[in-house]
Amino acid sequence: MPGEVKVEIQNAISKLKLTDSDIQLLDDAQGEKIYHECVSYFVTSGDRRW
C-alpha cells in the first residue's frame, strides 16, 4: 500500500481511537492478495477502472 494511504489509515485509527481488537492492519503482501481477490470477485467486466 502506498505510504500516503498508510498515513491516512493511521490518522483514522488514531482519530477514531480504534484498538487492536477493532482493526487489524495487513502487511503489503496480505493486502495485495486480498485486493486482487476482491477485484476478481466484484469486478466481472474486463474494465477494472471502477
N, CA, C and O atoms as a DFTB+ gen file, in Angstrom:
200 C
 N C O
     1  1       0.855      -1.157       0.000
     2  2       0.000       0.000       0.000
     3  2       0.903       1.223       0.000
     4  3       1.853       1.289       0.780
     5  1       0.619       2.188      -0.863
     6  2       1.460       3.382      -0.903
     7  2       1.503       4.081       0.452
     8  3       0.548       4.023       1.227
     9  1       2.624       4.741       0.723
    10  2       2.835       5.377       2.013
    11  2       1.762       6.373       2.402
    12  3       1.384       6.443       3.571
    13  1       1.264       7.143       1.453
    14  2       0.251       8.152       1.759
    15  2      -1.020       7.518       2.305
    16  3      -1.623       8.043       3.241
    17  1      -1.428       6.404       1.731
    18  2      -2.631       5.713       2.199
    19  2      -2.405       5.175       3.609
    20  3      -3.304       5.232       4.448
    21  1      -1.214       4.658       3.868
    22  2      -0.908       4.154       5.211
    23  2      -1.027       5.259       6.245
    24  3      -1.547       5.034       7.338
    25  1      -0.553       6.444       5.913
    26  2      -0.644       7.577       6.827
    27  2      -2.112       7.939       7.077
    28  3      -2.503       8.203       8.214
    29  1      -2.913       7.950       6.023
    30  2      -4.337       8.256       6.168
    31  2      -5.033       7.232       7.064
    32  3      -5.865       7.594       7.897
    33  1      -4.694       5.968       6.893
    34  2      -5.286       4.914       7.721
    35  2      -4.848       5.077       9.175
    36  3      -5.668       4.958      10.086
    37  1      -3.574       5.346       9.395
    38  2      -3.080       5.549      10.761
    39  2      -3.769       6.748      11.411
    40  3      -4.119       6.697      12.590
    41  1      -3.965       7.823      10.652
    42  2      -4.656       9.002      11.180
    43  2      -6.098       8.671      11.554
    44  3      -6.589       9.119      12.590
    45  1      -6.772       7.893      10.719
    46  2      -8.154       7.499      11.007
    47  2      -8.225       6.624      12.254
    48  3      -9.112       6.798      13.090
    49  1      -7.294       5.690      12.376
    50  2      -7.252       4.827      13.554
    51  2      -7.078       5.664      14.815
    52  3      -7.743       5.432      15.825
    53  1      -6.189       6.624      14.746
    54  2      -5.933       7.493      15.887
    55  2      -7.150       8.362      16.202
    56  3      -7.561       8.457      17.358
    57  1      -7.723       8.992      15.186
    58  2      -8.866       9.879      15.388
    59  2     -10.071       9.123      15.937
    60  3     -10.796       9.638      16.788
    61  1     -10.282       7.920      15.457
    62  2     -11.418       7.106      15.896
    63  2     -11.129       6.334      17.178
    64  3     -12.007       5.671      17.731
    65  1      -9.879       6.430      17.644
    66  2      -9.446       5.745      18.864
    67  2      -9.708       4.234      18.794
    68  3     -10.214       3.622      19.735
    69  1      -9.349       3.666      17.654
    70  2      -9.511       2.230      17.457
    71  2      -8.382       1.478      18.148
    72  3      -7.254       1.964      18.229
    73  1      -8.695       0.303      18.638
    74  2      -7.700      -0.537      19.297
    75  2      -7.394      -1.739      18.417
    76  3      -8.018      -1.931      17.374
    77  1      -6.433      -2.543      18.844
    78  2      -6.072      -3.746      18.090
    79  2      -7.246      -4.711      17.961
    80  3      -7.301      -5.488      17.007
    81  1      -8.180      -4.675      18.898
    82  2      -9.337      -5.560      18.797
    83  2     -10.378      -5.021      17.817
    84  3     -11.287      -5.750      17.419
    85  1     -10.253      -3.733      17.420
    86  2     -11.180      -3.130      16.468
    87  2     -10.734      -3.304      15.018
    88  3     -11.568      -3.425      14.121
    89  1      -9.437      -3.317      14.789
    90  2      -8.915      -3.308      13.419
    91  2      -7.600      -4.060      13.364
    92  3      -6.817      -4.037      14.314
    93  1      -7.367      -4.721      12.250
    94  2      -6.109      -5.428      12.054
    95  2      -5.480      -4.931      10.762
    96  3      -6.071      -5.061       9.690
    97  1      -4.295      -4.369      10.858
    98  2      -3.589      -3.918       9.673
    99  2      -2.891      -5.104       9.020
   100  3      -2.335      -5.966       9.701
   101  1      -2.927      -5.134       7.708
   102  2      -2.298      -6.212       6.959
   103  2      -0.948      -5.744       6.423
   104  3      -0.748      -4.562       6.145
   105  1      -0.035      -6.689       6.286
   106  2       1.214      -6.315       5.626
   107  2       0.935      -6.181       4.129
   108  3      -0.134      -6.565       3.655
   109  1       1.884      -5.643       3.402
   110  2       1.675      -5.355       1.981
   111  2       1.284      -6.597       1.182
   112  3       0.417      -6.519       0.311
   113  1       1.908      -7.735       1.465
   114  2       1.615      -8.956       0.711
   115  2       0.180      -9.417       0.963
   116  3      -0.527      -9.786       0.025
   117  1      -0.249      -9.396       2.216
   118  2      -1.622      -9.794       2.549
   119  2      -2.627      -8.836       1.905
   120  3      -3.632      -9.264       1.338
   121  1      -2.342      -7.536       2.002
   122  2      -3.237      -6.540       1.431
   123  2      -3.380      -6.687      -0.069
   124  3      -4.483      -6.593      -0.606
   125  1      -2.269      -6.916      -0.743
   126  2      -2.312      -7.080      -2.196
   127  2      -3.098      -8.323      -2.585
   128  3      -3.859      -8.303      -3.552
   129  1      -2.916      -9.405      -1.833
   130  2      -3.636     -10.651      -2.114
   131  2      -5.138     -10.432      -1.978
   132  3      -5.903     -10.839      -2.852
   133  1      -5.564      -9.801      -0.904
   134  2      -6.989      -9.562      -0.681
   135  2      -7.543      -8.596      -1.727
   136  3      -8.656      -8.779      -2.219
   137  1      -6.765      -7.569      -2.066
   138  2      -7.194      -6.619      -3.101
   139  2      -7.493      -7.360      -4.406
   140  3      -8.547      -7.155      -5.008
   141  1      -6.573      -8.216      -4.843
   142  2      -6.765      -8.927      -6.102
   143  2      -7.929      -9.907      -6.022
   144  3      -8.652     -10.090      -7.002
   145  1      -8.116     -10.534      -4.876
   146  2      -9.265     -11.430      -4.714
   147  2     -10.575     -10.653      -4.809
   148  3     -11.532     -11.123      -5.424
   149  1     -10.624      -9.469      -4.204
   150  2     -11.832      -8.639      -4.261
   151  2     -12.109      -8.159      -5.671
   152  3     -13.255      -8.188      -6.120
   153  1     -11.079      -7.719      -6.375
   154  2     -11.261      -7.270      -7.753
   155  2     -11.781      -8.423      -8.605
   156  3     -12.708      -8.243      -9.395
   157  1     -11.198      -9.589      -8.450
   158  2     -11.641     -10.743      -9.242
   159  2     -13.089     -11.111      -8.941
   160  3     -13.827     -11.518      -9.839
   161  1     -13.495     -10.972      -7.697
   162  2     -14.846     -11.350      -7.295
   163  2     -15.882     -10.300      -7.696
   164  3     -16.937     -10.640      -8.231
   165  1     -15.584      -9.034      -7.440
   166  2     -16.577      -7.984      -7.607
   167  2     -16.570      -7.300      -8.969
   168  3     -17.581      -6.709      -9.349
   169  1     -15.489      -7.358      -9.704
   170  2     -15.407      -6.682     -10.998
   171  2     -15.439      -7.753     -12.085
   172  3     -14.422      -8.368     -12.406
   173  1     -16.616      -7.958     -12.635
   174  2     -16.776      -9.056     -13.583
   175  2     -16.482      -8.638     -15.017
   176  3     -16.234      -9.494     -15.866
   177  1     -16.504      -7.332     -15.306
   178  2     -16.216      -6.889     -16.663
   179  2     -14.712      -6.848     -16.886
   180  3     -13.938      -6.996     -15.941
   181  1     -14.302      -6.652     -18.109
   182  2     -12.898      -6.537     -18.417
   183  2     -12.321      -5.191     -17.998
   184  3     -11.104      -5.047     -17.883
   185  1     -13.188      -4.203     -17.767
   186  2     -12.755      -2.859     -17.403
   187  2     -12.635      -2.772     -15.885
   188  3     -13.646      -2.740     -15.183
   189  1     -11.418      -2.734     -15.380
   190  2     -11.195      -2.745     -13.938
   191  2     -10.864      -1.350     -13.402
   192  3     -10.201      -1.223     -12.373
   193  1     -11.316      -0.320     -14.086
   194  2     -11.033       1.032     -13.620
   195  2     -12.009       1.495     -12.552
   196  3     -11.817       2.576     -11.995
   197  1     -13.025       0.745     -12.245
   198  2     -14.021       1.020     -11.218
   199  2     -14.717       2.303     -11.566
   200  3     -15.607       2.740     -10.835
